[in-house]
Structure formats: C-alpha cells, structure tokens
C-alpha cells in the first residue's frame, strides 16, 4: 500500500462491484475518470483491492478554514457585537479572502482483491469507510507489464506516466480490434504493436512466427505516401537495427496494370530498402502470370530469371519486393462466354442469378450484358456434347480483322471452334465493346485500338493466343459440367477463374505463402499496386496463409494478420469473399495460431460476427453515435464506462481492455508511444 495520505473513503456500496466514495482532497488530475486506485478495508485486517474511477462529480464550494480558528473568529465577532449571520454570509461569498474547497464524489468499479502483488477475485467487497489511495508504480508495473518474454510495451498510462502499458503477444490469437475515427492515431497504434511484435519474436528466435500488414496508403512502407508527422514502420525498424525476413507484396492485375509502371514501383521500393538497411541486399522482382519465371528489376541490370533462379530467390532472399499477378476481377470475356455452350435452361437461370450476385461482390467489372448472356446460353444449342479440350487456337483472323465487326466475328468463331461447337450457333450473339476485347487481349488500356492489337500480334502473338485459349478452356469446362445448384456453380466458377485468369504460378504461390508465414510481410495496396483494397486479392492471400498454417502446424506457431480498412474487406451489409475468409479466421484461426487485428474508423460498417470474436479492444477517439453503439454491442470487453469516455480522448490516447492485456481485468486509459519516438 502507498504510504501517502488517503485520497478519500468509500461511503456506500451500490452493488457487488460498484462503490461510491468521497475524496478528501480538492479535484486534481489524480481524480479523473480512468484512474486506477487502491482501496484498503481496515475492518478486514487491511484487505487491499484495485478499482477504477468511472465518474467524478463536485458539490457547491465551501470555505476551507481550521475549526479552532473559526471558533476564535466567532468569539471575536460576538465581542465586537458583529452580526454572525452577516459574518457567515461574507465567508460564503466567493470573492472573500477565505480559501474554498468542494466535496468531490467518486464512483468506483471494483476490479479485484490484491493477494500480494497479484489480482484475484473480489471475494468479500470492501466496506464503507475503506480508504482510497494511489497505488505504487511498482505494483502497477508488476500487474500491467510483468517480466515475461511474450509481454511487450506499447505506451504508458495517461494518468500515470511512470507506469507502462503492455500487450501479451501470446494472447493475440484471440484477436484484437483497433477502432477510432480518422486522425485519432489508429495506424500509429498498430505500427507500435507490429514494431514490438517483430522485435520480440526476433529476440526470442522462435520459428514459425510471422506478421502480415495490409498497407492501404503506404504508411508502413513510406511509399508513395509519407506522413509529415509520423515515421513509417520500415524506417523505425531500420533505425533500431531490427531486420526481419521482409517481403513486400505488390499485387497487380496484368490485364490492367502498365508493366513499366509496376517495374518502376518495385525498383523504387527495393531501392528504399537498400538505403534503409545499408549493406543489405534487397531484391525487387516482377513475377510473370501463370509462369514459373520472373523479371529481376533490382538490383540492376534488369534480368530475366529462370524457374530455378526464381525459386532460389524466393526461398533465400532476406529482403524482397515481389510484384505478384493477382487479378481483382475475373476476365469479362470469360464470364460472357460461360453460358454459351450449355442448353440446360435451369442452369442458365442459375448462371444469370449467380453473375448478378458476383457483380455485387465486386468480382465482375463492367458486366452490362447479363440478360444477353442468359439468351446466349439458351440459343447456342451445340449439336453435340462431345466437346474436345482446346489445346490451340488460331489468331490469324483476329489479328487481321479490318474493322471492329470483323474482330468480334473472328473472336466468336474461334472460341466456338476451339471446343468443337458450331460457330453459326453464335452468329447473332453480341459480345461486348471491341475496345474491351482489345484492352484485355493486349493488356494496354491506354490505347485500345485495332492498331494496338495488330502491333501486339506482331510483337507478342503468344499473348493473344494464350488469353483466348484460357477463355476457350473455361467454356469447355463449364460445358462438360452438369451444374444445377448455385453452390456447385460457385465452386465451378472458382475453378474456372484459376484456369482462365492471369494468376500466380502454383510453385511461386507456395513459396510466397512460406515467406509470409516465416517473416514480416507488407501487402502493399497503394500504388504501384492496381486495384486497391480488392476482395479476391485479400481472399487469395488469406487462404494461402491459412493453408500454410494447417500444413506445417506446430504448437507454438503464431501469425498476426493486420487488416486495415476492415470496413471495406468485411462490410456489415454485404456478402463478400474476403468477409467470408475473415469470418473463418475469426472463428477458427485461434487453434492454428492465427490472430486478427481488425482496424477501422467505422465499427458500424464492419461485420458484427467478426467484431464479436475480438477478445481485446483498443479504442481511440470516436464521436459518431452509431460507431459507439456498435462497439458497445459487438465487443465483449467494452464496458459502458469505457465507451462513454471515447469522445473525450486526445489523439494517440486509447482505452484498452480484454484478453491480450497481461492483467485482463484492468481496463486502461493509455497513451500510445509513436514508433519514431
């Protein structure tokens, strides 16, 4: 117990865990909401408790005067025949020279009973007249930041700067929510958490430990956006000599992204790593779509890598920036052709309905001919279902088309003949705008003209052939299947997407998943990445990480997945593939050592199922009533007293509670340390 004089005493127990108290000192900083206090019950032999102040109020001011001096003053007044009523009225005048004080009333929430330096159950609560003290810093340090390898500091108590606030990394597999409006300090909080996690895991040398961060604005890499008042995470790590196995994944869709811009961005990021970690050799590589080869763009000179060289680089590079061809949409041509070779009316209706839903999922872009697609499926009626698997396709008529009408007829004809269907059955079928076909066949969205198509045919005829062949093979697979349910149709579409879409080579995908699980990974969704926070991309990566966790499971493995902009990836009012995967992580990830950190400025926009699975809350300033209510209803560790304080918090100040705190029964008002300080 602290040796200082009591701050006050309990006057009433409102319930088993709530008490009312009166302070013995004037209102000051130590008597604010959120302050942790020690309660001593002298009637129980000095039993000690911890409590937190949940509310503070004051009465009318009254003069502060020594009783003996007051009696002497009254005697003197009577001796001089002064009206004592007037004297008392003058004393109560706020302008009088007397010192005034107020009665400060406190509401306390009891947290537990101290047994030595440990906190246990309350047992018998303290009785009225129990005294209130400020606990010693050493006691709070022992409770809030015990000396264990898994415990790392992230800040200090707002009202006790001599006491650190810590997180137990081994409990993060029960998931955490970091919530706060724009400008409240969310990203700085997460950067501190990730920084300490990497530092601790490297110091402990434990294998199968990884962190993956979805960097939406480049605030972790410092590229292309560097906040003027904050330090990017990579700079903070390098400044303190912390060098994990680092992978920066730059996703891009080969059908949209300009190759030169992707290569330039990868080279710039790799160059930044080389400058940050002087003497370290950082590599930048652009993987080829559906191919085990790649282009090395840093260090110069630009070099084409063989499959063996790429495999060695992915397995051994300590610092790697890798541009991975991960599309954010299924190819439009594929989806328009899926129903063209099946005469089952029930299947056609299911396909039409499914494509409408897929458009809402943001899987399909620019699909304006869904009704036409349904008609195609009915009208095509191939003569035979004995189709052949397409192994080649003739692009001569496509490359020599004189106008847009000839181009569409040539595409329609070649796709039909590639699987043995009658081209005439599609003679009147409308496909899509010629410019869309040209852009997807050439990969050039800046110049979708027939001249650009002919130039690509002359320089890279294999590109045109390969992309059309992918669509033909997808049509063959769907034509050979008897899909009658939407659930089965979704599975079929997923398989087709892997065949027809530009995608990562399976071997490269496996090696990247291994790197992610054994180091620090930033999924760089800012430029030069194309597509932003797109659902298929995140779904793919999370699925690969989940499968790697299951394949190589060990008892002490841990993976921390930081999901920035969670309201976009797991929206409360939409059903997206990324949300389904995050729900799987929230429900099943704990047993595989997978921990989620859900970061958002709009809690009301995040799926409540995911929020309800987060056992730890770090809440920064929020003023929106809907968001505050969402926190109350979705996060179990969010008490009413904590949530009511959110609008009053300063930038970088947070209310923390829940399972990942070393002493989970103590809710904390903390000031988070910035990584650059």
Secondary structure, 3 states (H helix, E strand, C coil): CCCCCCCEEEEEECCCCEEEEEECCCCCHHHCCCCEEEEEEHHHCCEEEEEEEEEEEECCCEEECCHHHHHHHHHHHHHCCCCHHHHHHHHHCCCCCCEEECCEEEEEEEEEEEECCEEECCCCCCCCCCEEECCCHHHHHHHHCCCCCCEEEEEEECCCCCCEEEEEHHHHHHCEEEECCCCCCHHHHHHHHHHHHHHHHHHHCCCCEEEEEEECCCCCCCCCCCCCCCCCHHHHHHHCCCCCCEEEEEEECCCCCCHHHHHHHHHHHHHHHHHHCCCCCEEEEEECCCCCCEEEEECCCCEEECHHHHHHHHHHCCEEEEEEECCCCCCHHHHHHCCCCCCCHHHHHHHHHHHHHHHHCCCCCCCCCHHHHHHHHHHCCCCCCCCCCCCCCCCHHHHCCCCHHHHHHHHHHHHHHHCCCCHHHHCCCCCCCHHHHHHHHHCCCCCCCHHHHHHHHHHCHHHHHHHHHHHHHHHHHHHCCCCCCHHHHHHHHHHHHHHHCCCCCHHHHHHHHHHHHCCEEEEECCCCCCCCCCHHHHHHHHHHHHHHHHHCCCCCCEEEEEECCHHHHCECCCCCHHHHHHHHHHHHHHHHCEEEEEEECCHHHECHHHHHCCCEEEECCCCCHHHHHHHHHHCCCCCHHHHHCHHHCCCCEEEEEECCCCCCCCCEEEEECCCCC
